[in-house]
């Protein structure tokens, strides 16, 4: 039987067959997977919506009256109260002191990162340091930095070398006062390999005079982030990756002192305290209101409160253990897959180090009987025919792909100078066997049978075979 705790979450009963008690949760909240014959292995792309959250959202919206919160009428006040409750819920969830942190609601992680990039005070006296392993939404920060004359440096490696990081943070040039060295941006967990990068780097970078922007999008769905222990200046998340519903809502959790250093290049509805059209002046609102452009998604933001309560009802430590155990089982199963001659059927990226801290995301390529990488478009086609949802391509993380395929900088620079007509021509120039990799990612709804389905699919479809790419549609982009 299931028992509901005070938050309304469901705690399944652990049994010998179901040691973490989450099989019952799968049936209750995600029964549409098995009812439809789906195997979902793209949790890093998006979490799945629990039925109870979707139904609860519908009951709230249809059972009350909620209006644009930028007013004082009853419908507006109702929305405003729920928005305030959601901010408090986010701070509680991350154990963040409200005197230290503010919560800004955004459309997603990318929206949160853009807010920082466009308003950060980059200059010729500051720098931008990033890990090579970063989502493109973080890589895009370099365009803001370059436009203002700031130097940009990448720290290489799928597993970031702390010595190389310290060298980058200690490089001469930028000033070293508090918050004046520049910005250090990195992911708490790679969206490509699942490698969890050390949160201790937050304090290290701050000790070198840098503000820290933590991309937590791939991390928070299965890990505890305690902002009373680690204090990044800016943390970006997308809530649909954590509990599936709603989409279109993310958060920037920012230290108030760091927010005060930002300088927004524009203003909009809802962001100003006072403004004049004729005299052409404006005064931005205080704290988070200055960064929430226009009207926030006031019908969906309250679902964040419900989603966090749902996660708390299960327990993030329990989710972490569940996903970590499944990922370990997946990696073990992949390592055992061989062709008849003993050659490997799978190449996994990021798991080479025995001491690696790995999450529920596994990046791999399948190898044909000839030892060559099987075109990822073939895997997309074949897995879809088996009802398996996974991700193929570059995952908006070019740096990790360049590192995984060991692409030399000279070749990448040659490609930048070329004016080729298609992605296929670029791949040929770079000498790449594929446009990226296959990504399998696990979450709270995952069960061991999902892993067995994937391993069986790989064995039955590719063992002792060398599939060709004839008839596949040309790639349109990464």
N, C-alpha and C positions, 0 to 999 in steps of 0.2 A: 504494500500500500504506500501511497504518497502522504506526506504530512506537510502542511503549509505553515511557514513561520510567520512572525508578526509583520513582515514586509510583504507578505503575499506570494513569496517565491515558493518553489516546490523542491522539496528535498526527497529524492527517491531513496528507497530502502536498499542498502547494500546487501548483496547476496554473493554466494560463491561464483555464480555465473556472471554477475554484474557487480564487480567489486567497488565501483565508484557510484553506483546507484543512479547512473544517468541514462540507462536504457529505457526506463520508464518515462523519463523526460522526453526522450526522442519520440516515443509513441504518442504522448499526450500533446506536446507542443509542435512537433515537426512530423506528424504522421503523414502529411502530404507527400513526403519523400518516398516512403515505401509504398504508399497507395498509388503513386504515379510511376513507380519503377525507376526512381531517380537515384543516382549516386552523386552527391554534391561534394566536390573537392576543390572549391575555390573560395574558402573563407577569408583569405587575405584580400580577395577582390571585394567581397561583401559578406557580412553575416546574414543568417537566415532569420526571418521574422517569426517569433513564437506566436502561435494562434491567440494566446491570451492577451498579448500586448495589442494586437491588431483589433480584436474585439473590444478590449477596454478603451482604446482610442475612439472607436466608433461610438461607444456608449457615452463617452464624455462629450464629444462634439455634438451629437444629436440630442443630448440631454441638458444642454446649457446654452447660454447666449454669450458669445465672445466677439469682441470688436477690436478694431485697430487700437493698440495700447497708447497711442499718442493723443490721448484725450482723457477726460474725467467723467465721461458718462458711465452708467452702470456696466454696459457691455465691455467698455475699455478697461474699467477697473478690474473686472473679472479676469481679463487677459493679463493685465499688469501683475496681479497677485500670483498667477500661475507662472509667469516669467520669473518673478523674484524667487518663487519656490524652487524653480529649476536651477537657478544660479546657486542657491544654497545647497541643493542636492549635489551638484557637480563638485563644489568645494568640499563637502563632506566626503564624497566618494574618493577624492584624491588626498584626503586628510590635509587640506590646504587652509591655512589661517586666513580668514576673510580680511583681516587687517593688512595682510601681505599680498594677497592675490585677488584679482578681478577676473570674472568670466565674461567673455565676449562671444555671443552666438554668431556663427558664420554658416555659409552654405555647406562647408566641408573643410577638410584639412587644407586643401589648396587655397581656399579663401582665407583661412587663418594665416597661412604663410605669406600670402600676398599682402595682407595688412601690415605685417612686420617689414617685409621687403620695401614697400613703397614709402614707409615712414621712418625707416631706420636712418640715423644720421651718419651714413657713410661719408668719408672724405679721403683726401690724399694722406691724411695722418692716421687712417684706420685701415683695417683689413677684413677680409672675409675668408675664413678657414672652413673647409667642408671635407667630410669623408668622401672618398671616391664612390663608396657605396651609398647612394642617395637617390631618392625618388626625383623625377624631373621637376616636381613642384618645389623642391629644395634647390636643385641646380639652377632654376630660373632666378634665384636671388642674385646670382652673379651679374645679371644684366643691370639691376639697380645699383650694385656696387661699382661696376665699371662706369656707369653713367656719371657717377660722382667722383671718379678718380681713385677709388679704393683698390688695393691689390687683392687678387683672388688666388688662393692656393688650395690644392686638393691633397689630402693625405691618402696614399694608396693602400690597397689591400682589401680582400674580402674579410679578413680579420685585421682590424686596424692595429698597426704596430705603435705601442705607446711611445716608444722612443722617437718615431717619426712625427707623431702628434706633438710631443713636447718641443721638438725642433721647430715645427711650424708655428706654434704659439709663442715661441721665444725669439723668432726671427727679428732682426733689427728693423726699425722703420716706424711702426705704429707707436703711439704714446702708450704708456703703461699705467695710467691712472685708472681708478675704478670705473669700469664700464667704458673706457675710452680706447681700449686696444682694438675693438671691432666686434665682429660677430662670429661665433663658432656654431655651425649647424650640422647636426647629424641625426641618424635614426636610432631610437632605442632598440629597434629590431629591424633587420633588413627585410624589405618586402620581396627580395630576390632569393636569398639563401635561407632566411630564417635565423641567421646568426644574431644573437642578442649582444649588443655592444654595451660596454660597461657604463653604468650611470655615474660612476666615480669621476668620469671625465668632465662632468658638469662642474664640480668644485675645482678640478684642476684648471680648466679653462678660465673660470672666474678669478682664480688666484693669479692668472697671467693678465688680468685686465680685460677679459672678453665677456661680453654678454653671451648667453647660450640659448639657442633655439633648438628644442628637442622635438623631432618628428616622432610622435608616439602612436601614429595611426595603426601600424602593424603590431605594436607591443601591447596596448591596453586590452585587446579582446581576450587575452589569456594570461595576463600578468598583472601583478599589483604595482601601481605607481604611487609611491608615498611622497607627497610634496612637503611633508614636514621633515623628511630625511634628506631628500635631494631637492635642490631649489633652482631648477632652470628658470631663466628669465621669461622664456616664452615656451609654451607647450601646445602643440596642435594635435587635435583628434577629430575623427569622423565617427559619429555615434552609430551609423548603420553598420559599421564594421564590428561593433561591440555586440549589439543586440538586434540588428536587422531592421528595426522599425523605430523611428521614421527614417527615410532617406532625405537628403537635402538639409541636414542639420549637423553642424560641427561646432567646435569650440576652440577659441584661443584662450588658454588660461595663462594670464600674464601677471608678473609681479608689478605691483603698482608703481614702484620706483622705476622699473624699466619702461612702463607705459609713459611715464612723465618725460622720458628722454626721446620719445618718438615725435616726429613732426609730420603730420598728415599733409599731403600735397593738394588736398581739396576738401570740400565739405558737402554735405547733402542733407536731405530731409532726415530729421531725427538726431543729427550729430551736433547741432549747434545750440548754444544757450541764447544767443542773440545775434542778429544779422541785419545789415542794411544793404539794400540794393543800390540806392543812389550814391551813398557815401562809400560803398564798396569795402565794408569791413565785416568781420564776423568773429564771434567768440565761441570756441568749441565747448561742448558740454563736458562735464566732469567724468572721469573714469571711463567705464565701458561704453557709455552712451555715445561718446565721441567716435567710436569705431564701428558701431552697428548702423551701416548705411541703409537708409530707408526704413521700411517696416520689417521687423524680424518675422520669421515664420511662426506667428503666434498660435496657430492651431496645432502645430507639430512640436514645438519646443516642450510643451508639457509632457509629451511622450518620453522625453529624456528622463524626467523624474520617475516615470513608471518603469522605464527600462533599467535604470540604475537599481531600483528596488527589486526588480526581477533578478538581476545579477546578484545582488546581495542575498536574496533568498536562496540561491544555489551556493554561493560562496566562491569568490575569485580564487582562493587557494585551491579549492576543489577543482575548479575549471582548469587551472594551471596544471595540476597533477594529471588530470584526464587527458589534456591535449599533449602534454609532454610524453606521457606513456604511449599514446597512439603514434606520435611522431617517431619515437624510438622503435616501435614495432614496424613502422613503415620503412625506416632506414635499414633496419636489419633485414627485412624482406627483400628490399631492392638490392642489397649487397649480395644476396644469395642467388639472384637471377643470372643464369649463365646460358650461353649457347652450348650445343652438344660437344663442341671442341674445348669447352672450359673457358672460353673468352667471355668477358663481361657483357651483359645485355644492357647495362645501365651505367651512366656516369653521373655521379652526384656532385654538385658544387657546394663548397663552403663547409663540408664535413671532414676535410682532410686532417684537421688538428684534433688530437685525442681530447684536448682540454676545452674544446669549443662548447660554448653555451648556446644551445640550439633550441629554437621554438618550433611551432607547428607548421612551418613552411619549408618545403623541400623543392629545390630547383635541380633539374636533371635533364639529361638528354638520353634518348634511347639509341642503342648502337645496333646496326644490322649485323648479319653474319660476316660481312666483310670488314667489320670494325669501324665503319664510318657512321657518322651521326645521321639518324633518320630525320628527314625533313619534318619540321614541326607542324607543317600543314597536313601531312599524312596522319600525324597523331591526332590532330584536331578532328579530321574527318572520321577516323576510325573510332575514336572515343565517343564522339557524338552519336554514332550509329549504335553504340552500346548503352546509351543513356547516361553517360558519364560527363559531368561538367567539371572541367579543369581549365587551366589557363596556359596559353602558349604565346611565345613572342619575346619581347624584350622587357615587358613589365614596367615601362617608363623608368628604367634604371640602367642607363647606358654605361655608367662607370663600372657597375658590377659585371655587366656583360663583357666589357673590354678586359677586365681583370680575369674573368673566368676563361676567356679564350686567349689570354696572353697576347693581346694586340699591341704591337710596338707603337710608340708615339709617332715615329717617322711615317708609318703607314697611315695612321689616322690623320696626320697633317696633309699627306698627299691626297687623301679622300676629300678633305676640306677644300683643297684648291681645284678639285675636279668639278666639272659641270656635266654630270651624267644624267641620263634621262629617266632612270627608274631605280627603285630600291634594289632590284636584282643586280644591276650593274655595280652599285656600291658594295653589295655583298661579295661579288666576284673580285672587285678591286681589293677589298680587305682580306680576301681569302677565307671568308667565313663559310662553314658548312651549313649554317642555319641562321635564321634571323633572331635567334635567341635560345630559348630553352622551353621545357615543359615544367610548369609549376603545379605542385599538389599541395594544398593547404587545408588544415584541419581546424575544427572549432568545437564549440560546446555540443552541437548536434551530431557530431561524428561518432561512429561506432566501429568496432573492429571489422565488421562485415564490409564496410566501405573500403577498407584497406585491402581485404582479401579480394574484393571485386576488381580493384585496380590491378593488383599483382597478377590475378588470373587473366585479365584482359591483356596485359603486356606479354605474358608467357604464350598465350594462345595465338596472339596476333603477330608477334615479331620474332619469336624464338626460331633460330636457324633460317631466317628470311632476310632478304635484302630488298625492301620495298623501294620502288622508283617513285619519282615525282611527276610522272607523265599525267597530263590532264588537270593539274592543279591550277587554280586561279593565281595570277601574279599577285605578289604582295603590294599593297598600296602604301604602306608606311609601317613604322615601328609602333 
